[in-house]
Amino acid sequence: MENANTGRRRVIYLLLAILVACGIWLYVDLSSGQTVTQEYLDIPIEYLYESTLTDRGLMLVEEGTDLTIDLTLKGTRWNICSLDRSQIWVTASLFDVTSAGKQRVNYSVNYTNPKFTNNANAIQRERASFGMATVNISELYSRTINVSCELVGNVAESYSAGQVELSHTEVEVRGLQEDISPISYAKVTLDIGSNAVETVSRDLEIQYYDENGKLLDKSGIYSSADNIRATLPVFVTKELQLVVNLIESPGRRSKNTEYRVEPMTIAVSGDATQLKNMDALVLGRYDLTELGTEASDSYTTTNYPIILPDGCTNVSGVTRAALRIRFEDMTSATLKTENISFLNPPEGKRVELQTDSLPVKVFGTKADVSALTGEDIAVTVDLSDYSAASGTYSVPAEIAVNKGDIGISGGYQIQITIREGGEEPPEETENSPEDVEASAPVDEEIETEGTP
């Protein structure tokens, strides 16, 4: 048993020794700086500035053009092992090509691996299958092709569709004559789905067909437009309510009015997308301050032009609407209030009221006005602008009502006198009893105690 265990340990030690030896050999080989070569076959060549060729009426023809290249690269074993063929990027520029025919152009070998991007000498080109790339350049053949649109699907009942609108009704196609000549027409297909209820607009890919309606391969065909915007307008006719927005203020509320718009509705036809969430047409605004402050049996009439959204048609043919409005419950009254106060009185001075009470004209519903007393009306006078003044003035007053929904008619002023702190008001003289007796009429009999 002991010999068996000893044998297994010897095998394990032997394997470990081999692994350590291989690791040491690999490290020495990779770090010694010794160069090796590696062959990479069929590396694709990317040709730059093909669009510049197209602008010059030329194109690159794959037949007769070098599309791949074989490379033998040299570097340290470590660098070569770090390089994957997908990281080799070979490019050739067509910027300087100005004429048709087979030509030779320079190419460059680059690496997308960041390790070699900033170190040009890490990998070197040992050999290549050719020194310059051969390109076959041909003149472009061009034609103008009409574009049509095929519709698929249907619009919903009570909706209607207009004509399809295309961003391009024709395109210029360029390419080799054998690729362009078979083209008879171009077409896009717009699928509006089932029961469309709004305008459909999509970017569609152009397809090319021959005279027999066979779909052609688009490779080798260069078009002035790769996609076309197709729009199918879908229309609907809706009954829209005519609305006037009422501007309210205290005492003047829309709930206290009786009004109607004539006509109440109109029929409008237009783009279904535009009218989809539209149920009313706002004619304008009406300020309720234009109505009087007394109830009336007659209506006030204001006319409004009917202006439709762009692209819509007035099917009803009515071009103007009238708002007829009056207050249902409105009255006014004049109440006296002695509730007068000052804001920001001048320091060191005395302010005296020359107006003990102020009559205020109020209006509102009969219930609100009848419930109001003078104590519910507050008069406030702001003296911020009179801090340096003395004397008697008529000052604007602010009126506030703390009960009900009440409006105030007109503007108000309070007369005040501003006196310096030490100045006393003039004393009022009272008549003495003697003066009263003396002022009695002489022919009046004065009744005294003891007279029969």
MIROKOL-280150 format. One line per 3 residues: number of its first residue (from 1); for each residue y, x, z of C-alpha. Coordinates in steps of 0.001 Angstrom, whole numbers. Layout:
# residues N
NUM) Y,X,Z ~ ...
***
This chain:
# residues 452
1) 0,0,0 ~ 2343,2784,848 ~ 1640,4560,-2464
4) 2458,1369,-4424 ~ 5866,1026,-2703 ~ 6582,4687,-3313
7) 5813,4251,-7015 ~ 8176,1294,-7366 ~ 10984,3208,-5666
10) 10504,6107,-8065 ~ 10840,3760,-11051 ~ 14040,2255,-9633
13) 15534,5688,-8969 ~ 14624,6761,-12494 ~ 16398,3739,-14027
16) 19484,4302,-11902 ~ 19561,7948,-12987 ~ 19380,6909,-16644
19) 22234,4349,-16205 ~ 24422,6919,-14453 ~ 23720,9485,-17175
22) 24591,6937,-19918 ~ 27799,6007,-18133 ~ 28815,9644,-17811
25) 28015,10278,-21468 ~ 29968,7179,-22575 ~ 32987,8115,-20474
28) 33002,11693,-21823 ~ 32608,10409,-25398 ~ 35396,7826,-25164
31) 37857,10022,-23272 ~ 37298,13229,-25182 ~ 39707,12230,-27967
34) 37093,12688,-30676 ~ 37906,10547,-33747 ~ 35498,8277,-35573
37) 35786,6032,-38637 ~ 34901,2379,-39118 ~ 34698,391,-42358
40) 36132,-3143,-42506 ~ 35216,-5168,-45607 ~ 36977,-8118,-47307
43) 40135,-8168,-45218 ~ 42365,-11019,-46627 ~ 45715,-10094,-48193
46) 48635,-12377,-47364 ~ 51278,-12519,-50095 ~ 54811,-13062,-48831
49) 57779,-14745,-50587 ~ 55732,-17063,-52825 ~ 58524,-19643,-52464
52) 60946,-17078,-53929 ~ 58667,-16828,-56946 ~ 58757,-20610,-57320
55) 62575,-20589,-57267 ~ 62435,-18079,-60148 ~ 60140,-20320,-62200
58) 57093,-18119,-61469 ~ 53888,-18512,-59509 ~ 51055,-16388,-58210
61) 47740,-17044,-59977 ~ 44640,-16358,-57881 ~ 42577,-15391,-60899
64) 43262,-11736,-61604 ~ 44939,-11177,-58188 ~ 43511,-8983,-55430
67) 42832,-11406,-52606 ~ 40956,-9056,-50235 ~ 40751,-5339,-49545
70) 38168,-2965,-48011 ~ 39544,-561,-45415 ~ 38145,2474,-43630
73) 40099,3136,-40435 ~ 40081,6217,-38213 ~ 40793,6548,-34508
76) 39301,7484,-31189 ~ 36044,5784,-30374 ~ 37856,3896,-27614
79) 40545,2574,-30000 ~ 38090,1713,-32765 ~ 35942,-199,-30293
82) 39048,-2089,-29107 ~ 39966,-3257,-32640 ~ 38567,-6538,-33958
85) 38697,-7253,-37715 ~ 40624,-10475,-37030 ~ 43439,-8273,-35664
88) 43948,-6498,-38996 ~ 46799,-8062,-40962 ~ 47378,-6952,-44550
91) 50548,-8218,-46294 ~ 52078,-7699,-49722 ~ 55623,-8711,-50703
94) 56431,-10582,-53924 ~ 60177,-10456,-53315 ~ 60834,-7915,-56065
97) 58677,-9668,-58697 ~ 60960,-11161,-61357 ~ 58759,-11591,-64441
100) 55367,-12930,-65491 ~ 52250,-10843,-66115 ~ 49872,-8636,-64140
103) 51676,-6215,-61860 ~ 50983,-3873,-58966 ~ 52720,-4239,-55605
106) 52612,-2257,-52384 ~ 50848,-3607,-49338 ~ 51003,-2731,-45670
109) 48364,-2722,-42938 ~ 49419,-4003,-39520 ~ 47636,-4910,-36302
112) 48166,-7955,-34168 ~ 46613,-6245,-31135 ~ 49608,-5316,-28895
115) 47864,-2042,-28016 ~ 48388,-782,-31573 ~ 51616,-2618,-32488
118) 53775,-104,-30610 ~ 51569,2892,-31372 ~ 51378,3426,-35142
121) 49234,6582,-34817 ~ 46521,5021,-32669 ~ 44744,3751,-35796
124) 45069,5485,-39172 ~ 44013,4400,-42623 ~ 41273,6781,-43893
127) 40433,5056,-47172 ~ 41141,1789,-49018 ~ 39502,111,-51995
130) 42812,432,-53919 ~ 46191,2016,-53451 ~ 48314,-900,-54726
133) 47444,-4590,-54983 ~ 47221,-6204,-58405 ~ 48929,-9605,-58759
136) 48785,-12025,-61678 ~ 52137,-13783,-62136 ~ 52521,-16737,-64467
139) 55487,-18797,-65598 ~ 55697,-22240,-64048 ~ 55353,-25293,-66250
142) 57446,-28217,-64945 ~ 57600,-31962,-65510 ~ 59318,-34943,-63918
145) 56854,-37584,-62740 ~ 57640,-41186,-61734 ~ 56483,-42272,-58277
148) 55239,-45771,-57482 ~ 54138,-47377,-54234 ~ 50991,-49409,-53650
151) 51200,-51977,-50829 ~ 48269,-52748,-48555 ~ 48309,-55570,-45961
154) 50406,-58714,-45565 ~ 53408,-60147,-43705 ~ 53063,-62924,-41143
157) 53613,-66562,-41945 ~ 57303,-67656,-41958 ~ 58288,-64041,-42680
160) 59158,-62598,-46079 ~ 59209,-59087,-47496 ~ 61746,-57443,-49741
163) 61217,-54676,-52266 ~ 59781,-51339,-51232 ~ 62459,-48663,-50915
166) 61396,-45074,-51720 ~ 63296,-41955,-50727 ~ 62324,-40539,-54179
169) 61399,-42568,-57244 ~ 60538,-39413,-59182 ~ 59593,-35837,-58382
172) 59564,-32572,-60282 ~ 56152,-30907,-60363 ~ 55588,-27274,-61324
175) 52540,-25155,-61865 ~ 50268,-23845,-64580 ~ 50279,-25972,-67686
178) 46567,-26752,-67334 ~ 47277,-28115,-63824 ~ 50419,-30088,-64706
181) 49558,-31558,-68105 ~ 46812,-33926,-66852 ~ 49240,-35681,-64448
184) 50031,-39199,-65686 ~ 51746,-40638,-62609 ~ 52257,-40144,-58874
187) 51685,-42736,-56185 ~ 52007,-43302,-52446 ~ 50171,-45999,-50493
190) 51960,-47990,-47768 ~ 49676,-49887,-45412 ~ 51730,-52499,-43523
193) 48735,-53836,-41625 ~ 47879,-57456,-41001 ~ 50600,-60074,-40330
196) 53549,-57671,-40227 ~ 56542,-59124,-38360 ~ 59003,-56260,-38686
199) 60179,-53690,-41174 ~ 57646,-50916,-41876 ~ 58792,-47375,-42671
202) 56535,-44321,-43025 ~ 56392,-40814,-44523 ~ 53605,-40806,-47109
205) 51758,-38048,-48938 ~ 52095,-38015,-52725 ~ 48908,-38315,-54754
208) 48635,-37469,-58466 ~ 46509,-39358,-61021 ~ 45523,-38851,-64637
211) 45784,-41492,-67369 ~ 42431,-42961,-66337 ~ 43537,-43423,-62725
214) 41446,-40508,-61453 ~ 42809,-38708,-58375 ~ 43677,-35085,-59218
217) 43307,-32012,-57024 ~ 46759,-31012,-55735 ~ 46003,-27312,-55420
220) 48151,-25402,-57867 ~ 50721,-28234,-58070 ~ 54132,-27507,-56553
223) 56369,-30543,-55995 ~ 60057,-30936,-55229 ~ 58944,-33278,-52413
226) 55651,-33134,-50543 ~ 56183,-36498,-48807 ~ 58097,-39647,-49643
229) 59665,-42071,-47167 ~ 58595,-45618,-48020 ~ 60283,-48606,-46358
232) 59321,-52258,-46749 ~ 62002,-54552,-45280 ~ 60545,-57641,-43615
235) 62897,-60612,-43227 ~ 62907,-63647,-40958 ~ 65137,-66713,-40608
238) 66099,-67550,-37018 ~ 68226,-70200,-35323 ~ 70777,-68344,-33179
241) 72768,-70001,-30393 ~ 76526,-69430,-30596 ~ 77902,-68129,-27280
244) 81361,-67449,-25851 ~ 81539,-65249,-22731 ~ 83817,-66806,-20094
247) 85940,-64461,-17951 ~ 86172,-65784,-14394 ~ 88642,-65257,-11532
250) 89118,-66814,-8053 ~ 89463,-70578,-8407 ~ 88536,-70426,-12084
253) 84743,-70462,-12389 ~ 82603,-71328,-15360 ~ 80500,-73682,-13198
256) 83642,-75773,-12734 ~ 84184,-76215,-16472 ~ 82841,-78481,-19129
259) 82639,-76836,-22518 ~ 80761,-76787,-25774 ~ 80662,-74621,-28865
262) 80720,-76404,-32205 ~ 78413,-75850,-33984 ~ 75966,-74915,-31223
265) 73648,-72901,-33494 ~ 73488,-71393,-36977 ~ 70571,-70264,-39138
268) 70591,-66528,-39859 ~ 68321,-64578,-42180 ~ 67939,-60823,-41825
271) 65782,-57841,-41059 ~ 62973,-58919,-38734 ~ 63290,-55725,-36687
274) 67004,-56342,-36138 ~ 66542,-60021,-35225 ~ 63322,-59529,-33253
277) 64919,-59689,-29778 ~ 68032,-61620,-30786 ~ 68319,-65290,-29720
280) 72096,-65686,-29447 ~ 75222,-64554,-31276 ~ 78265,-63751,-29115
283) 81460,-64973,-30781 ~ 83869,-63391,-28315 ~ 85437,-63893,-24871
286) 87596,-66599,-23306 ~ 89743,-65929,-20228 ~ 89755,-68956,-17942
289) 93297,-68079,-16851 ~ 94358,-69632,-20157 ~ 93386,-73046,-18806
292) 95843,-74910,-16570 ~ 95365,-75376,-12846 ~ 95120,-79163,-13042
295) 92145,-81276,-14079 ~ 92601,-82773,-17518 ~ 90737,-85252,-19686
298) 91650,-83320,-22834 ~ 89907,-80183,-24049 ~ 91522,-76891,-24985
301) 90252,-75697,-28379 ~ 89930,-72061,-29470 ~ 88511,-71033,-32857
304) 86330,-67955,-33444 ~ 85135,-66361,-36705 ~ 81347,-66059,-36979
307) 80609,-62364,-37566 ~ 76980,-61534,-38342 ~ 75152,-58246,-37764
310) 75111,-55931,-40777 ~ 72522,-56904,-43363 ~ 72171,-60513,-42161
313) 72910,-63663,-44147 ~ 74434,-66880,-42792 ~ 72023,-69478,-44127
316) 74015,-72360,-42583 ~ 77158,-71372,-44462 ~ 79460,-72101,-41485
319) 82021,-69318,-41067 ~ 83988,-70484,-37983 ~ 83105,-72007,-34617
322) 85249,-73809,-32019 ~ 85150,-73588,-28231 ~ 86228,-76835,-26558
325) 86716,-76420,-22795 ~ 88317,-78075,-19762 ~ 88058,-77958,-15992
328) 85928,-80774,-14530 ~ 87287,-80561,-10979 ~ 90609,-78820,-10473
331) 93620,-79538,-8273 ~ 96512,-77620,-6765 ~ 98607,-77817,-3593
334) 101444,-75988,-1882 ~ 100775,-74884,1704 ~ 103107,-73113,4139
337) 101814,-70148,6074 ~ 103319,-68140,8908 ~ 100481,-65622,8840
340) 102629,-62675,7647 ~ 101857,-59020,8466 ~ 103090,-55543,7511
343) 101243,-52518,6223 ~ 102610,-48971,6648 ~ 105858,-49894,8482
346) 108453,-47065,8575 ~ 108258,-44899,11666 ~ 111108,-45110,14146
349) 112476,-48310,12616 ~ 112270,-52004,13315 ~ 111251,-54507,10659
352) 112428,-58110,10982 ~ 111283,-61069,8931 ~ 114038,-63119,7328
355) 111379,-65502,6013 ~ 109545,-67223,8847 ~ 107114,-69078,6622
358) 106109,-68855,2995 ~ 105073,-71754,747 ~ 102073,-70703,-1386
361) 100740,-72674,-4336 ~ 96942,-72634,-4449 ~ 94402,-74177,-6795
364) 90661,-74788,-6925 ~ 88215,-77630,-6603 ~ 89365,-80672,-4674
367) 86888,-79922,-1910 ~ 88041,-76319,-1478 ~ 91764,-77135,-1622
370) 91549,-80117,769 ~ 89697,-77977,3314 ~ 92460,-75355,3290
373) 95319,-75020,5838 ~ 98202,-72619,6113 ~ 96269,-70625,8714
376) 93678,-69739,6049 ~ 96320,-67963,3958 ~ 97264,-64366,4811
379) 100427,-62706,3522 ~ 100554,-58912,3545 ~ 103653,-56800,2849
382) 103172,-53106,2069 ~ 106168,-51020,3177 ~ 104897,-47638,1936
385) 107902,-47296,-392 ~ 110461,-48176,2276 ~ 109945,-45366,4785
388) 113506,-44051,4332 ~ 115222,-47406,3720 ~ 117479,-49516,5917
391) 118953,-52942,5230 ~ 117714,-56216,3834 ~ 115217,-56337,940
394) 113002,-58727,-970 ~ 109558,-57109,-936 ~ 106491,-58123,-3041
397) 103803,-59837,-972 ~ 100041,-59932,-1446 ~ 98369,-63284,-840
400) 94781,-63596,354 ~ 92751,-66712,1117 ~ 89803,-66317,3459
403) 88227,-69702,2851 ~ 86595,-71228,-203 ~ 87014,-70154,-3838
406) 90770,-70419,-4185 ~ 93205,-69078,-6760 ~ 96884,-68272,-6229
409) 99598,-69375,-8646 ~ 102600,-67141,-9294 ~ 104001,-64098,-7508
412) 105618,-63994,-4075 ~ 108274,-62045,-2171 ~ 109231,-61805,1472
415) 112772,-60989,2661 ~ 112906,-58422,5439 ~ 115523,-56411,7274
418) 114858,-52803,8269 ~ 116916,-51503,11167 ~ 117170,-48100,12759
421) 115308,-47810,16073 ~ 118379,-48099,18347 ~ 120177,-50832,16441
424) 120054,-54235,18116 ~ 120228,-57472,16138 ~ 123454,-59487,16566
427) 123267,-61882,19520 ~ 123329,-65583,18864 ~ 125960,-67421,20985
430) 125037,-70665,22715 ~ 127502,-73441,23585 ~ 128289,-73909,27328
433) 128065,-77384,28922 ~ 131831,-77494,29009 ~ 131982,-76836,25285
436) 129428,-79574,24669 ~ 131439,-82021,26777 ~ 134570,-81028,25040
439) 133005,-81551,21644 ~ 131910,-85159,22407 ~ 133803,-87878,20523
442) 136857,-89168,22512 ~ 136118,-92825,21897 ~ 132545,-92527,23334
445) 132083,-94011,26794 ~ 130443,-91612,29210 ~ 128165,-93306,31707
448) 128486,-91973,35264 ~ 126684,-92729,38514 ~ 128080,-95789,40384
451) 129566,-97522,37356 ~ 128584,-101190,37217
***
